[in-house]
Amino acid sequence: MSSISFFPDEFLRPSVFSYSLSLSLSPVCTGTTPPPPPPVSRHSLLLRLLFTSSSESPLFSVDFLCSLQDMNLKHFFSRQTINNISRLNARISSPHPYIYKNISTITTSISSFTHSPTNHDSNLIKNPNFPNPIQLSCNRYAHSNHPISDPEEESEEDGTMNEFLSRFVWIMRGKLSEVYTDCDKKTIDGMLLIIVGKVVSEMEKGLLEQMLGSAVATPSHDDFSEDLWKTVWEISNEVLDDMNKARKKEKMKGFLQSEEVKEMSRFAGEVGIRGEMLRELRYKWAREKMEESEFYANLESLRKEEAKEGETVDNKFEIMAEEAVGNEFAMDEERPKVISLPKRHGKIRYKIYGLDLSDPKWAEVADKIHETGEVIWPQEPKSISGKCKLVDERILSLKEEEDPSPLLAEWVELLQPNRIDWITLLDRLKEKNSLLYFKVAELVLREESFQTNSHDYSKLIEAHAKENRLEDAERILKNMNEKGILPDILTFTVLVHMYSKAGNLGRAKEAFENLRSQGVQPDMRIYNSMIMAYVKAAQPKLGESLMREMEARDMKPTKEIYMALLGSFAQRGDVGGAQRIATTMQFAGFQPSLESCTLLVEAFGQAKDPDQARENFDYMIKLGHRPDDRCTASMIAAYEKCNLLDKALNLLLELEKDGFELGVATYSVLVDWLAKLQLLDEAEQLLGKIAEQGENPPFKVHISLCEMYSKAGVEKKALQALGLVEAKKDQLGPEEYERIIRGLLDGRFVQDARRMLGWMEARGFSASENLRVALMASQALRHNRPTMR
């Protein structure tokens, strides 16, 4: 802004300033005719009022506030001012209507504050640097000179006017204080009163409308200079901008706290958006909601204005028609068309990308989406406090042998939990005490508030199965059936895995068939579980049929499945099955390994075909696999089946030349072979070799020693070996039982043989006919050896 001069020195003299102040206040405060002016006239003093720079200053003084309060500023404006502002608002639209639309205008009656000269015909001075004019708008207009008596509207308008004058005076005071640093507060207050009065007077006379509608920026008065009016309108625009920003800020706060913005912010936080980015997104969403609200508000106001204009046009047409009929004139004028939005008839139909979204089926889709959203974003658990928190802590501190039912009942009564509260409690129990978790979870399944379903039973059954608690899992399954809840696909899948792991082939097959009856195609895990169940039950052919079924469905079995089937065929001596599995493995891309070759050697050894076993043994070495202790023991066992001791010794010599050292497995096979040949000294030497390696002889060796010492009649050693065997009699199979019993009968330990036969029958094994005949023959002999017990 250009250089500006302020009040002249003679105006600041006490006599002149006191007269100006009294002249400004006299119409309001005293209501009497002011005294005659001193030599320096008020009009000449006002002509010399000029302003210069702008700056900020502290708040206006208490004396000035008191003077404004005493003057009752709400009586500054007259009804003419209100009408002028109303016309101004109707003609001049704001470039930002959504910002200024809701700012209320001062509509209270305002009396005359100062008397300006009556000459309003002077030319306006054009100023290219003049700022934007004051933008005012209102929600209602005064159409008469009668005062509006609504107290709420007067209170709102008084507040707006007071805020405008407070901001205006605060900025103007800074400008005065910067220039007149030697003036006291009373002098500054007087200057402000004169300026405010003049501005209000211009608004009252409607000159504000003239200023805003013309290209020039200075009113046609000589009381204030061009720079003065320029400064006034700059400050007024600044004040209105600040008020608009404050209003918009308050409105923005409301939209920031709206439910839609909160929900979007909550979702953004759940997907990982944090910090400054989340804050920017929240302000963006609030701003969009505010603009959307303002858009629809403006659209509604336009609709009302168009409807009002349409009614006016209709009224004019009716008046013209009545006049034409009254004067008997034939008028062919067309009825004026009313420009308005067409009225819609029927239901609204929404189509997006060819889809008719007005169809009722989309309402059902929306409900399903809402239900799915509740599953994906579950409710938060209730906050626990007070007595309920104490009960919650007592539940978590329970011991395994204590009954949690009373505390759970008290917890339910205090909290009134829903499903998410129960799940939270169970998760905390599972982390702290797994055994207590099983007990509480079984009780929770009976609660109605938990809303138990088949999936909950399946999860608990699976948890028991992982802990090898088969009886508990079956009890949960029984409770599930008693409740009338039918097992679903997940439940049957869990049962297949559980019974397969436990080796219960019958129940595993039942669960597997139930899955198929429901039209479910087994997956890789179910196939693997069932094949392993068949392997454990020594039925590898049924497992192989499932493997072929997998291959037919383009499901590639794992190497573990192949090896399990190959091992099961090898133990049974089924050479054909073992070779089929080995060939299938090669076609599946699994090359022969040391383990697979060892299993083939075992299969031919069990089939008493040592030549084929030796052929596979040599083929393994040709492939580059160095035989280990287990593989060598399998080859020696194959020779043992046919009692080919010389070939076994030749093989050991060849391996010894290559640096092979015998291990426990090979020594165990040789001890068993020598025990059958009743070579006690050689067998005991090999036992010493096993002891030198720092390992205990395998259980199979004790069976061989028991048979050997019993046949040789070495009572003490036979008694020792028999005691070790009886301690692990649960590991004996039918063949091992018959071998021990035959050895005892050969050594004439009849009573011990009968005792072993009783344990054999208790295990569900039946003795062969030859063994029964031998036992009856031994009892018929008179000279029995006394029992070892």
VENTA-V822527 format. One line per field, one symbol per residue. ss: DSSP state (a for helix, b for strand, c for the rest). phi: phi as a letter, one per 20 degrees, with the letter a starting at -180 (. if undefined). burial: I if it has 24 or more other C-alpha atoms within 12 Angstrom, else O. A space follows every 10 residues. Layout:
ss: ???
phi: ???
burial: ???
//
This chain:
ss: ccccccccaa aacaaaaaaa aaaaaaaaac cccccccccc caaaaaacbc cccccccccc caaaaaaaaa acaaacccaa aaaaaaaaaa acccccaaaa cccccccccc cccccccccc cccccccccc cccccccccc cccccccccc aaaaaaaaaa aaaaaaaaaa aaaaaaaaac ccccaaaaaa aaaaaaaaaa aaaaacaaaa aaaccccccc cccbcaaaaa aaaaaaaaaa aaaaaaaaaa aaaaaaccaa aaaaaaaaaa ccccaaaaaa aaaaaaaaaa aaaaaaaaaa aaaaaaaaaa aaaaaaaaaa aaaaaacccc cccccccccc cccccccccc bbccbbcccc aaaaaaaaaa aaaaaacccc ccccccaaaa aaaaaacccc ccccaaaaaa aaaaacccaa aaaaaaaaaa aacaaaaaaa aaaacccaaa cccaaaaaaa aaaaaaccca aaaaaaaaaa aaccccccaa aaaaaaaaaa aaccaaaaaa aaaaaaaccc cccaaaaaaa aaaaaaccca aaaaaaaaaa aaccccccaa aaaaaaaaaa aaccaaaaaa aaaaaaaccc cccaaaaaaa aaaaaaccca aaaaaaaaaa aaccccccaa aaaaaaaaaa acccaaaaaa aaaaaaaccc cccaaaaaaa aaaaaaccca aaaaaaaaaa aaccccccaa aaaaaaaaaa aaccaaaaaa aaaaaaacaa accaaaaaaa aaaaaaccca aaaaaaaaaa aaccccccaa aaaaaaaaaa ccccccccc
phi: .ffcddgfff fefgffffff ffffeffeed mdffffffge fffffffefc dcecaebfff ffffffffff flffefedff ffffffffff edeffcffee fdefefcffc efdcdefeed dffeefcfef ffffdcbbeb cedbeffedf ffffffffff ffffffffff ffffffffee feeeffffff gfffffffff ffffenffff ffedeeccfe cefdefffff ffffffffff ffffffffff ffffffefff ffffffffff eoecmfffff ffffffffff ffffffffff ffffffffff ffffffffff ffffffelee ddffffeeeb ffeednefdd cclneefeff ffffffffff ffffffdffe fffdbmffff ffffffefef eeeeffffff fffeelfdff ffffffffff febfffffff fffffeffff lfcfffffff ffffffeldf ffffffffff fffneffdff fffffgffff feneffffff fffffffeme egefffffff ffffffelcf ffffffffff ffemdefeff fgffffffff femeffffff ffffffffoe fgdfffffff ffffffelcf ffffffffff fffoeefdff ffffffffff gdleffffff fffffffenf dfdfffffff ffffffelef ffffffffff ffemceffff ffffffffff ffmeffffff fffffffcff eedfffffff ffffffemef ffffffffff fffnedffff ffffffffff feeefffee
burial: OOOIIIIOOO IIOOOIIIII IIIIIOOIIO OOOOOOOOOO OIIIIIIIII IIIIOOOOOI IOOIIOOIOO IOIIIIIIII IIIIIIIIIO OIOOOOIIII IIIIIIIIII IIIIIIOOOO OOOOOOOOOI IIIIIIIIOO IIOOOOOOOO OOOOOOIIOI IIIIIIIIII IIIIIIIOII OOOOIIIIII IIIIIIIIII IIIIIIIIII IIIOOIIIII IIIIIIIIII IIIIIIIIII IOIIOOOIOO OIOOIIOOOO IOOIIOOOOO OOOOOOOOOO IIIOIIIOII OOOIOOOOOO OOOOOOOOOO OOOOOOOOOO OOOOOOOOOO OOOOOOOOOO OOOOOOOOOO OOOOOOOOOO OOOOOOOOOO OOOOOOOOOO OOOOOOOIOO IIOOIIOIOO OOOIOOIIOO IIOOIOIIII IIIIIIOOIO OOOOIIIIII IIIIIIOOOI OIIIIIIIII IIIIIOOOOI OIIIOIIOII OOOOOOIIII IIIIIIIIII IIIIIOIIIO IIOIIOOOOO OIIIOIIIII IIIIIIIIII IIIIOIIOOI OOOOOIIOIO IIIIIIIIII IIIIIOIIII IIOIIOOOOO OIIIIIIIII IIIIIIIIII OIIIOIIIOI OOOOOIIIII IIIIIIIIII IOOOOOOIOO IIOOOOOOOO OIIIIIIIII IIIIIIOIOI OOIIOIIOII OOOOOOIIII IIIIIIIIII IIIIIOOIIO IIOIIIOOIO OIOIOIIIII IIIIIIIIII IIIIIIIOII OOOOOOIOOO IOOIIOOIOO OOOOIOOIO
//
